Amino acid sequence: MKSHKIPDTLVIPYKWTNNENKYTITEANIMAQYQHDDRISYDLPKVKTIIYPNTITKVYGSDSGSYFDNTIKRVVLSENTKEIGDYAFSGAAGMKIENFNATEIWEYAFYFCRAIEMIDLTNVKKLGSYAFNGWESNQKIKVPFASKDASLPSDWSFQWYFNSWAEIIYSDN
C-alpha cells in the first residue's frame, strides 16, 4: 500500500478545474476525507501551517466542531476573510493567527485557542456564543466598547465571552 505524506504546510488553492469548468474557491473547511479499510473517515490533516489565498472570504468548521489537535501552529488568513464560521479553529490550542480582518465570528470559532496572544474585535459586527471559550488570563481581547458596563453591539451574543478568562481591552484604553 502506497503511503501519501501530507506536507507540514497546507496552501489552500484559489482555483480548481473540473471537467473544463473553472471555479474560484471562496470558502474553505480543511476537514480531510480519506478512505481506510473500505470506510470513509473525516479528519484534519496533520499540518503545522495553513495558508489561505486572497479569494477566501469564509473559513468554517463543522456543526460538530473541527477540534484540531496541537499540530497546527500557524494560520495565515486571507486579508479578504471576513467570516470565521462555527468551530472553525476549535481546539487549535497551539495556533497563532495572522491577517485577522474578520467582521463575523460564529459560535466556538476560537474555542481553546490558547496560543493567540491578542485578537482585535473592534471591526467585528457579529459575534457568536462561546467564541472565546477556554481562553486564559494571559490572552487579550480588544473590544469596540468603552467599558464592561457598555451595551454590546447589536449582533453580539451576550455569551460571546462565556467561560473565558482572557483580559478585555476596552476601546477607551
C-alpha positions, 0 to 999 in steps of 0.5 A: 500500500502506497503511503501519501505524506501530507506536507507540514504546510497546507496552501489552500488553492484559489482555483480548481478545474473540473471537467473544463469548468473553472471555479474560484474557491471562496470558502474553505473547511480543511476537514480531510476525507480519506478512505481506510479499510473500505470506510470513509473517515473525516479528519484534519490533516496533520499540518503545522501551517495553513495558508489561505489565498486572497479569494477566501472570504469564509473559513468554517468548521463543522456543526460538530466542531473541527477540534484540531489537535496541537499540530497546527501552529500557524494560520495565515488568513486571507486579508479578504476573510471576513467570516470565521464560521462555527468551530472553525479553529476549535481546539487549535490550542497551539495556533497563532493567527495572522491577517485577522480582518474578520467582521463575523465570528460564529459560535466556538470559532476560537474555542481553546485557542490558547496560543493567540496572544491578542485578537482585535474585535473592534471591526467585528459586527457579529459575534457568536456564543462561546467564541472565546471559550477556554481562553486564559488570563494571559490572552487579550481581547480588544473590544469596540466598547468603552467599558464592561458596563457598555451595551454590546453591539447589536449582533453580539451574543451576550455569551460571546465571552462565556467561560473565558478568562482572557483580559478585555481591552476596552476601546477607551484604553 
